Structures are given as structure tokens and as C-alpha cells.
């Protein structure tokens, strides 16, 4: 059974309500993908069409720049901005957060060579009289106890 589809007017109302909620909460402008998820669709063209309809109805005024979008809502007299500031300030914050998250990660466990010695059959990571151990690290005896 298929889901009933929203009409363009219903989509426009849902998008406008989301913009009003974001403006009242002081949040950032939702992206087209976030609005599409709110509408329950996969395509970001449906929220974009709803925004165009809202502009035509004089409910919002949109100003776009290469990295940003500002939406002025005359009903509230407020402007909401997209999450990426044109000066890149949020990008630097996101980059610093990503670096900090990467530094917190633990290193991957070492890959051990377990190929047996061709003379005695001992594993290479253990070592034998014919070859040194191939383990990339040696456990300090103080910490092993």
C-alpha cells in the first residue's frame, strides 16, 4: 500500500512551519535535505519548490551567497541563516572538532605476520632461533604485570 502524497500547498505549509520554529528557537536555517526528511521525501527539489512558492506568496525573502542562505520572515521580523557562514568561521569550528575527534581515536591494532618459519615452523610474530619476532611492538615488562 502506498503512502498518500502531500500536495504542494501541504508541503509549503510544513516547510513554512519548520522555518518559523527555527526562527523562534534562534536556530540555523534548515537545509533542503533536512526539510526533505521532514516532508518524508528523498529529493531536495520538493522543499526547494516549497521555498519558491513561499517566496512567490511573499511569506519569506531569500538572500543567497555562494556558501550561505539567509531567509527573512516578515511575519516575525527575523532572519535565519544557513549553517555555513560565508566567512568560513563555522567551517573552522567543524574542522577543529573533526581533528579533536580524530585525535581521541585509538590506533588500529598492529597487523601481525603469522607466516611460519620455513625451518622450524614457529610463527613469525613469536620468533625463533632462525628469525627475529616480526611483532611491530614490544610490550614493556613493567606494564605487562
Residue frames as qw, qx, qy, qz and C-alpha x, y, z in Angstrom:
[[0.000, 0.889, 0.457, 0.000, 0.00, 0.00, 0.00],
 [0.444, 0.381, -0.009, 0.811, 1.41, 3.39, -0.96],
 [0.211, -0.480, -0.416, 0.743, 1.55, 6.43, 1.26],
 [0.254, 0.878, 0.400, 0.073, -0.70, 9.30, 0.29],
 [0.516, 0.223, 0.036, 0.826, 1.33, 12.13, -1.23],
 [0.119, -0.645, -0.309, 0.689, 1.29, 15.63, 0.12],
 [0.406, 0.829, 0.319, 0.213, 0.00, 18.37, -2.08],
 [0.472, 0.417, -0.099, 0.771, 2.23, 21.33, -2.92],
 [0.300, -0.721, 0.004, -0.624, 0.22, 23.51, -0.51],
 [0.853, -0.516, -0.070, -0.035, 0.69, 21.00, 2.32],
 [0.803, 0.063, -0.093, 0.585, 4.44, 20.78, 1.64],
 [0.180, 0.612, -0.037, 0.770, 4.64, 24.57, 1.60],
 [0.555, -0.715, -0.027, -0.425, 2.86, 24.75, 4.98],
 [0.914, -0.326, -0.084, 0.226, 5.17, 22.14, 6.54],
 [0.635, 0.268, -0.068, 0.721, 8.28, 23.97, 5.28],
 [0.072, -0.695, 0.000, -0.716, 6.96, 27.34, 6.47],
 [0.740, -0.639, -0.061, -0.200, 6.21, 25.90, 9.93],
 [0.877, -0.122, -0.086, 0.457, 9.74, 24.47, 10.10],
 [0.388, 0.467, -0.046, 0.794, 11.18, 27.88, 9.22],
 [0.379, -0.735, -0.041, -0.561, 9.01, 29.58, 11.86],
 [0.871, -0.478, -0.095, 0.065, 10.10, 27.05, 14.50],
 [0.755, 0.101, -0.080, 0.643, 13.77, 27.59, 13.62],
 [0.126, 0.610, -0.008, 0.782, 13.38, 31.38, 13.77],
 [0.579, -0.704, -0.059, -0.407, 11.58, 31.29, 17.13],
 [0.907, -0.364, -0.041, 0.208, 14.19, 28.93, 18.58],
 [0.089, -0.902, 0.375, 0.196, 17.08, 31.02, 17.27],
 [0.790, -0.106, 0.550, 0.250, 18.35, 28.02, 15.35],
 [0.121, -0.354, 0.592, 0.714, 20.06, 27.91, 11.99],
 [0.648, 0.359, -0.176, -0.648, 18.14, 27.72, 8.73],
 [0.795, -0.038, 0.605, -0.033, 17.34, 24.07, 7.95],
 [0.072, -0.346, 0.719, 0.599, 18.96, 22.65, 4.83],
 [0.650, 0.188, -0.349, -0.648, 16.96, 21.36, 1.89],
 [0.507, 0.083, -0.858, -0.002, 17.88, 17.81, 2.88],
 [0.004, 0.100, 0.754, -0.649, 16.64, 18.37, 6.44],
 [0.501, 0.228, 0.120, -0.827, 13.40, 19.79, 5.08],
 [0.615, 0.179, -0.641, -0.422, 13.09, 16.81, 2.71],
 [0.298, -0.016, -0.910, 0.287, 13.46, 14.44, 5.66],
 [0.231, 0.182, 0.512, -0.807, 10.79, 16.41, 7.49],
 [0.612, 0.271, -0.165, -0.725, 8.48, 16.03, 4.49],
 [0.772, -0.042, 0.622, -0.121, 9.29, 12.33, 4.25],
 [0.768, 0.639, 0.008, -0.035, 10.78, 12.52, 0.76],
 [0.812, -0.188, 0.208, 0.512, 14.23, 11.81, -0.60],
 [0.477, 0.517, 0.251, 0.665, 14.54, 14.58, -3.16],
 [0.272, -0.452, -0.258, 0.810, 15.65, 18.03, -2.08],
 [0.027, 0.205, 0.446, 0.871, 13.80, 19.57, -5.02],
 [0.304, -0.646, -0.669, -0.205, 10.43, 19.32, -3.23],
 [0.377, -0.704, -0.315, 0.513, 11.44, 21.61, -0.33],
 [0.271, -0.176, 0.272, 0.906, 13.12, 23.90, -2.87],
 [0.088, -0.444, -0.633, -0.629, 9.82, 24.13, -4.78],
 [0.374, -0.738, -0.549, 0.115, 8.04, 24.89, -1.49],
 [0.381, -0.501, -0.065, 0.774, 10.55, 27.70, -0.79],
 [0.115, 0.103, 0.472, 0.868, 9.93, 29.12, -4.27],
 [0.242, -0.623, -0.663, -0.337, 6.17, 29.03, -3.59],
 [0.424, -0.702, -0.388, 0.420, 6.71, 30.82, -0.25],
 [0.295, -0.254, 0.171, 0.905, 8.77, 33.50, -1.99],
 [0.041, -0.332, -0.600, -0.727, 6.01, 33.96, -4.57],
 [0.378, -0.701, -0.592, -0.126, 3.44, 34.26, -1.76],
 [0.060, 0.706, -0.227, 0.668, 5.62, 36.95, -0.08],
 [0.803, -0.573, -0.141, -0.083, 5.90, 34.86, 3.09],
 [0.733, -0.462, 0.184, 0.464, 9.72, 34.81, 3.00],
 [0.377, 0.891, -0.247, -0.046, 12.58, 36.72, 1.39],
 [0.922, -0.162, 0.177, 0.304, 15.65, 34.63, 0.49],
 [0.180, 0.900, -0.391, -0.075, 19.14, 36.02, 0.01],
 [0.973, -0.041, 0.118, 0.196, 21.75, 33.56, -1.22],
 [0.020, 0.838, -0.525, -0.149, 25.51, 33.76, -1.42],
 [0.593, 0.399, -0.690, -0.113, 27.93, 31.08, -2.63],
 [0.347, 0.097, -0.871, 0.335, 28.22, 29.47, 0.81],
 [0.052, 0.213, 0.660, -0.719, 25.13, 30.65, 2.62],
 [0.184, -0.523, -0.630, -0.544, 21.41, 31.30, 2.59],
 [0.038, 0.128, 0.500, -0.856, 19.51, 33.86, 4.65],
 [0.169, -0.528, -0.739, -0.382, 15.75, 33.74, 4.97],
 [0.107, -0.044, 0.304, -0.946, 13.89, 36.78, 6.25],
 [0.144, -0.500, -0.851, -0.070, 10.44, 36.02, 7.65],
 [0.081, -0.411, -0.062, -0.906, 8.34, 39.23, 7.62],
 [0.632, -0.555, -0.446, -0.304, 5.71, 37.73, 9.96],
 [0.746, -0.520, -0.242, 0.337, 8.30, 37.51, 12.75],
 [0.095, 0.977, -0.170, 0.091, 10.67, 40.18, 11.50],
 [0.591, -0.590, 0.524, 0.165, 13.66, 37.86, 11.94],
 [0.599, 0.606, -0.491, -0.178, 16.30, 36.40, 9.69],
 [0.865, -0.307, 0.394, 0.041, 17.62, 32.87, 9.91],
 [0.246, 0.740, -0.577, -0.242, 20.93, 31.93, 8.35],
 [0.920, 0.187, -0.342, -0.052, 22.30, 28.73, 6.91],
 [0.842, -0.509, 0.068, 0.169, 24.79, 26.66, 8.88],
 [0.730, 0.059, 0.150, 0.665, 27.78, 27.63, 6.72],
 [0.068, -0.897, -0.081, 0.430, 28.84, 31.21, 7.23],
 [0.650, 0.742, -0.013, 0.163, 30.42, 32.94, 4.22],
 [0.025, -0.862, 0.479, -0.166, 33.47, 33.91, 6.27],
 [0.717, 0.226, -0.653, 0.089, 34.15, 30.23, 6.99],
 [0.241, -0.522, 0.569, -0.588, 34.00, 30.65, 10.77],
 [0.860, -0.146, 0.294, -0.389, 31.79, 27.61, 11.28],
 [0.868, 0.390, -0.304, 0.034, 33.91, 25.62, 8.87],
 [0.260, 0.557, -0.639, 0.462, 36.94, 26.22, 11.08],
 [0.545, -0.339, 0.521, -0.562, 34.96, 25.14, 14.14],
 [0.958, 0.122, 0.047, -0.257, 33.81, 21.97, 12.35],
 [0.686, 0.516, -0.468, 0.212, 37.38, 21.30, 11.24],
 [0.052, -0.527, 0.658, -0.536, 38.72, 21.73, 14.78],
 [0.770, -0.175, 0.373, -0.486, 36.01, 19.40, 16.08],
 [0.934, 0.301, -0.164, -0.096, 36.90, 16.77, 13.47],
 [0.440, 0.561, -0.598, 0.366, 40.60, 17.00, 14.36],
 [0.354, -0.427, 0.607, -0.569, 39.83, 16.63, 18.08],
 [0.907, 0.009, 0.187, -0.378, 37.60, 13.62, 17.35],
 [0.824, 0.438, -0.353, 0.076, 40.36, 12.04, 15.24],
 [0.173, 0.572, -0.653, 0.465, 42.94, 12.56, 17.99],
 [0.617, -0.321, 0.482, -0.534, 40.72, 10.80, 20.53],
 [0.938, 0.174, -0.183, -0.238, 40.55, 7.65, 18.42],
 [0.676, -0.490, 0.538, 0.119, 42.74, 4.77, 19.45],
 [0.200, 0.543, -0.691, -0.434, 45.25, 3.44, 16.95],
 [0.895, 0.143, -0.256, -0.335, 44.41, 0.34, 14.98],
 [0.812, -0.413, 0.408, 0.062, 45.85, -2.89, 16.31],
 [0.004, -0.619, 0.672, 0.407, 49.07, -3.93, 14.59],
 [0.893, 0.304, -0.188, -0.274, 48.95, -6.41, 11.73],
 [0.556, -0.520, 0.647, 0.039, 50.90, -9.48, 12.74],
 [0.563, 0.458, -0.627, -0.283, 52.78, -11.66, 10.31],
 [0.771, -0.280, 0.495, -0.287, 51.93, -15.22, 11.29],
 [0.784, 0.471, -0.390, -0.110, 53.78, -16.91, 8.46],
 [0.880, -0.434, 0.169, 0.098, 55.65, -19.86, 9.97],
 [0.157, -0.723, 0.614, 0.274, 59.42, -20.13, 9.84],
 [0.794, 0.402, -0.362, -0.280, 60.42, -22.31, 6.90],
 [0.342, 0.410, -0.812, 0.234, 62.96, -24.17, 9.08],
 [0.048, 0.006, -0.873, 0.486, 61.22, -24.87, 12.40],
 [0.221, -0.509, -0.763, -0.333, 57.58, -23.90, 11.85],
 [0.201, -0.522, -0.500, 0.661, 57.29, -21.29, 14.64],
 [0.212, 0.885, 0.404, 0.093, 55.08, -18.30, 13.85],
 [0.484, 0.441, -0.028, 0.755, 56.96, -15.21, 12.68],
 [0.263, -0.792, -0.022, -0.550, 55.27, -12.93, 15.24],
 [0.820, -0.571, 0.029, 0.027, 56.71, -15.06, 18.06],
 [0.184, 0.809, -0.558, 0.029, 60.16, -15.53, 16.56],
 [0.988, -0.125, 0.029, 0.080, 62.63, -18.37, 16.79],
 [0.629, -0.486, 0.339, 0.504, 66.38, -19.09, 16.55],
 [0.549, 0.255, 0.533, 0.591, 66.28, -18.51, 12.78],
 [0.090, 0.572, 0.309, 0.754, 64.46, -15.16, 12.66],
 [0.017, -0.034, -0.457, 0.889, 63.57, -12.25, 14.95],
 [0.167, 0.581, 0.744, -0.285, 59.97, -11.66, 16.04],
 [0.172, 0.341, 0.451, 0.806, 58.04, -9.61, 13.49],
 [0.187, -0.791, -0.562, 0.153, 55.68, -8.02, 16.01],
 [0.287, 0.698, 0.075, 0.652, 55.77, -4.25, 15.41],
 [0.298, -0.750, 0.244, -0.539, 55.90, -3.52, 19.11],
 [0.533, 0.031, -0.764, 0.362, 57.41, -4.98, 22.24],
 [0.548, -0.737, -0.278, -0.282, 55.44, -4.97, 25.48],
 [0.078, 0.597, -0.558, 0.571, 57.37, -3.44, 28.36],
 [0.522, -0.154, -0.819, 0.182, 57.57, -5.90, 31.21],
 [0.007, -0.068, -0.504, 0.861, 56.64, -3.24, 33.77],
 [0.507, 0.094, -0.019, -0.857, 53.26, -2.71, 32.11],
 [0.582, 0.032, -0.741, -0.333, 52.63, -6.39, 31.35],
 [0.245, -0.059, -0.869, 0.425, 52.35, -7.38, 35.01]]
